[in-house]
Amino acid sequence: MGSGQVTSSSVSFDFQGKHVTVAGLGVSGVPAARVLHGLGARVTVVNDGDDERARAQAAELEALGVTVRLGDGATLPEGTELIVTAPGWKPDKPLFTAAREAGVPVWGDVELAWRLRGPDAAPWLAVTGTNGKTTTVQMLASILKAAGLRTAAVGNIGVSLLDAVTGEEDHDVLAVELSSYQLHWAPSLRAHSAAVLNLAPDHLDWHGSMEAYAADKGRVYEGNQVACVYNADATGKPSTEDLVREADVEEGCRAIGFTLGTPGPSQLGVVEGILVDRAFVENRQKNAQELAEVSDIDPPAPHNIANALAAAALARAYGVPAAAVRDGLRAFTPDAHRIAHVADVDGVAYVDDSKATNTHATEASLAAYDSIVWIAGGLAKGATFDELVTGAAERLRGAVLIGADRALIREALARHAPEVPVVDLDRTDTGAMLQAVQEAQRLARPGDTVLLAPACASMDMFTNYNKRGDAFAEAVRELGA
């Protein structure tokens, strides 16, 4: 790469002496600037913020010879020939308007990583969707490792794709999590196989509409070589199957569905507690291959079984044997704050699903239990809760509401579940969680589940969803003590 000339099977770009602007510091901008500088590009980094962290990152890059401009991410630097942007920068920012007018291409960090792949690079098995991406990618990586393959879970999961592509470690295949933001800025990406797990309204302020959001998710299917994996149980328009139909794929690429029911040909599904494959078997009209038991999945909640089926489909598309699917799922341990059992206190289970920051994730969480005291609330991000409450009403023993936008959930409960007792905590300090858990304990009966599944973002009260989940777990431990 020392020449600055990068070539792949589909695209090439000579970075030597080119003036490249990197939009945004942070987890993607800093490695992008370093890599581009190493390829001989003249790099300028622009950043909206000018805080202490940004100044520290700027100092590191300036020591390499990179130009950094803090406090002005709107102006296009003179002579820019390419922009590489952090994925979260919105397409309507003035910088990108200026780029379009000047005919300057804009790539994301994923696009850059894709173009930096060598001719013998590891193929990508890509996963996107509104919810479940991280868990599915981690399950997939665990299955691939169980098959003896050199792999890593990378991308939106927090491990830079640039580091994976340019690092010294060799991989046979990569399990790649991709957000809608990343896909928007990755027009050349062509995965071996890809899955869209589900689609629900999210990040619409960024994309502008549900149609635009779905279209960006659907980009993950473009140019797929072996399998486009979709959710056969999904309802609504567009569905993940609709996105498969619209995709321009390579000759011979197949549509592979996954379902929590009995699978048809070219699908994976569940039969009497067994995960089965009717897609990657001989004579799939009549035959099926057992892959694993539902009890091999932790936790065996319906949405998590769906995640496991999607991961299994991608692994099978890559040629992984059935035994590795079982072994990989058994070896997988979910991250914290994802429908995690904290403790049982006086016959009541306490479950932390703080990661359920939107209504779609919370709907899946509520569906996993029969009798629930629901702790919910936070920043609604424009969401409405009528459909969520209507679907869960019969399962609710009670509800405890916290956070800035709790009134929206309270009003939905009053409309659609008026018989459910509701505790409305008029406080947004972090200590509210202890009171919320105490109130939930008062409402719960033996056999119930107290479920933190907020359906909202956490930043009104907590730094992030991890801190919110930690506060819940600590409060439960105080009950037990």
Salt bridges, closest charged atoms under 4 A:
ASP48 OD2 - LYS93 NZ 2.91
ASP50 OD1 - ARG55 NH1 3.37
GLU60 OE1 - ARG34 NH2 3.06
ASP72 OD2 - ARG69 NE 3.79
GLU111 OE2 - ARG115 NE 2.75
ASP172 OD1 - ARG150 NH2 2.85
ASP202 OD2 - HIS203 NE2 3.45
ASP216 OD2 - HIS184 ND1 2.94
ASP216 OD2 - HIS207 ND1 2.97
ASP216 OD1 - ARG219 NE 3.06
GLU241 OE2 - ARG245 NH2 3.14
ASP242 OD2 - LYS237 NZ 3.32
ASP242 OD1 - ARG245 NH1 3.06
ASP277 OD2 - ARG316 NE 2.73
ASP296 OD1 - ARG330 NE 2.83
ASP327 OD1 - ARG326 NE 2.99
ASP335 OD2 - ARG338 NH1 3.72
ASP344 OD1 - HIS341 NE2 2.88
ASP352 OD2 - HIS337 ND1 2.56
ASP370 OD1 - ARG395 NH1 3.67
ASP386 OD2 - ARG415 NE 2.81
ASP386 OD2 - HIS416 NE2 2.61
ASP424 OD1 - ARG406 NE 2.43
ASP424 OD2 - ARG410 NH1 2.24
ASP426 OD1 - ARG406 NH2 2.67
ASP429 OD2 - ARG427 NH2 2.72
GLU439 OE1 - ARG442 NH2 2.82
ASP448 OD2 - ARG397 NE 2.77
ASP470 OD1 - HIS337 NE2 3.22
GLU474 OE1 - ARG477 NH2 3.29
